[in-house]
Amino acid sequence: MECQVQTINRTATKKKVESILEQYRIYLLQVSLNKLPSITAKYTLVPASSNLVTSSTEKAAIANVDYEIERNRFIEQVIGAVNRLPAEERRLMILRYFGEEEWFDYQVYNEMNMSERHYYRLKARAFSKFAIALNVEVYQER
């Protein structure tokens, strides 16, 4: 039996990583989810002894807690993936995507004192490793 090595589709993986990085920025901007309970009274015939969540306030509170847990889990996964990168790749990712201000590529490669060509090669390697760390890499179809 022969073991076949799959090749990563760099274009699709890059799009996926950029989507994750954008989601990360959005999550950081959100202080809390404003899912407010509805105020309109609803009358239903539900037995009083039921353990079901029936109040819109309860449903909203549960949804908010679930969202906060999911958001925090996502943020921790992204930070963990970046921290697993080699130092130079990690620095590139932090400068480009995780700083307080959003930098452009040319600002990052000037800051890191590297050529544009070397920067884009390093960025491609960082994206591939980041995607693998998050288990979101996309492989080419055979």
Secondary structure as GFF3:
##gff-version 3
##sequence-region A 1 142
A	DSSP	alpha_helix	10	29	.	.	.	ID=ss1
A	DSSP	alpha_helix	56	83	.	.	.	ID=ss2
A	DSSP	alpha_helix	87	93	.	.	.	ID=ss3
A	DSSP	pi_helix	94	98	.	.	.	ID=ss4
A	DSSP	alpha_helix	105	111	.	.	.	ID=ss5
A	DSSP	alpha_helix	116	134	.	.	.	ID=ss6
###
